[in-house]
């Protein structure tokens, strides 16, 4: 799989990606997956390879979008994927306006820029996560996210070196208000 070169990107390590999919693996078949700050697309491509029905990749870098496209072609998964070469905040606004809903949203922004918190806030305030969906944010262990924002509450947190994976789901009150799909 091709990846971006240079210091601007910090790909999800094999160890963290392996841990992520050990946690999520059984829930992936048939889901709609959203990979934000997608980089090379490795996380979304792995979700597709493990049975996700579709994946939308979002990254603001034209170079990253080109590499995602090449990786999808190389893996034969292009038919189940969309690539949006846009700023994440704008993509979330568009998805909300269009009524797009995802079962899993994975967020992996550059570390130590406050993007994990601001993206969490944007997702919590928009109807892009299905009622029974899960938000996973990969962030620096130095960046502390709130335990709850709107109807999303932390259900698990795992740290691997400098990286923390924080898992959020809708609170029971919010989930009981609508039909759960997963």
N, C-alpha and C positions, 0 to 999 in steps of 0.2 A: 504494500500500500504506500502510495506517495504521501509525503507530508511537506509542510511549509518549511522553508529554511529561514535561518536568522533568529535573532533574539526576540522578535516581536511576538512570537507564539510560544506557548507552553502546552504541548500536547498532553492529554490525559495519559498518565503512565500505564504500562501494561498491568502493573499490580493493582492500581486503582480501578482500571476498566474491568479487570477480572473480578475484583470484589463487587463492583457495581452489578455486573451481570450474574454473579452468584446470588445476589439479593433479589434482583428483578426477574431473572430468567424464566421462572415458571409462569409469570404473568404476561409475558410478551406476545404469545401467539394471538394474532388477530387485532392488535391494538393500533391506534394512531399515535405516532411518536413525533415529538417536536424537538429538534436539536438546535439550541440557540448558542451563538458564538461557536459555530460548528468546526472551524479550523479545517482539518483534513477530512472531516466527516467520519472519522473512525468510530465514534460512539454510535451515531445513527446507523451506520452501515452494519455494525455488529447487531444492533437491535433488529434490523431487517433480516440479517442472516439467522437470527434466532426466532423468526416468525412474526415480527411486527408486520401488519398489513400494509402500512405506509409510513413514510418519514418525510417531514419537511425540514430541510436544512436551511439555517439562516446565518449568514456572516456578511459583514460589511465590506470585506476585502475581496476585490475582483480576483486576485491571485488565489485566495482560498476557495472561492466558488469554482474556479477552473480546476483546481486539484480535486475538489469533491466530485465534480462531473467526471473527471478521468478515473477516479477510484470507483465510482458507481458503474461506469462502463466496464472496467477491469473485473469487477465482481459480478457483473450481470444483473445488477439490482436497479438499474435506471428506471424501469417501468413502474416501480413502486415508490418513486422518490420525486420530490420537487426541491428545487434550489432557489432560494430568494437571496439575492445579493443586495441586501438592504441593512440599514441600522436596525438593531434588534427592537428598540422601542417603537419605531415606525411599523415594523412587521407585526408586533403584538397588537397595535392599534388597528391595523388593517384586518388581521384575523378576527378580532372582536367585532368589527363592523360587518364582516362577511358571515359571522356566526360559526366560524371554524372552531372546533373543540377537539382537544387531544386527551388521550388517556394517560400519557406520560410526557412530561416536559422536562428536558434536561438542559441545565444552564451551566456553562463553563466559561465565564468571562475572564479577561485578564485579571490577575491578582492585584490586590492592594490599590484599586482605583475606585472602590465603592460601588462597582457595577453589580456585584452580587446582591447587595441590599436594594439598590434602585430597581433592578430587574424583578426581584422578589415582590417589591411593592407594586410594580406595574402588573404582574401576573395576578396577584391577589385581588386587584381592583378591576379585573377584566374577566369576562366569562369564557376564557380560552381553555380552561382545565375542566374535564368532565367531572360530574358530581362525585364519582368514586375514583377519580384520577389521582396521580401522584406527581408532585413536583420534586425534582432532585437538583440540588445546587452544589456544584463542586466549587470550593473556595479555599482560600488560605486559612489555616487554623488561626491566624492572627485577626481575621475578620469575623466578628461575632454577629450572627444574624438573630433577629428577634425570634422567640419561641413560637410566636403567633402573630399573624397579620391578617386582618379581616377574618375570613372563615378558614384560613389555612393554618394548621398547627403542626409543629414538629412531631414526628413519630419515631425518628431514629437519627442518630448521628454517629459517623464512624470517621476516625482520623488515621491517616496513613502518612507518616512523615510530616511534611508541611501542608498536606492536603486534607481537607475535611469534606465528606459527603454528608449533606443534610437533606433528609427526606421529609416532605410535608404532605399532609392529606387534609381534606376538608373536615371540619369538626362534625361530630355525630349529628348535631342539631341541623347543620346545613345539609348534610347528606340525606337526612330523612325527609327533607323538603322536596326532593326530586328523585327521579328514578336513577338507581345506580346501574351503570353499565359494566363496571369491573370492580 
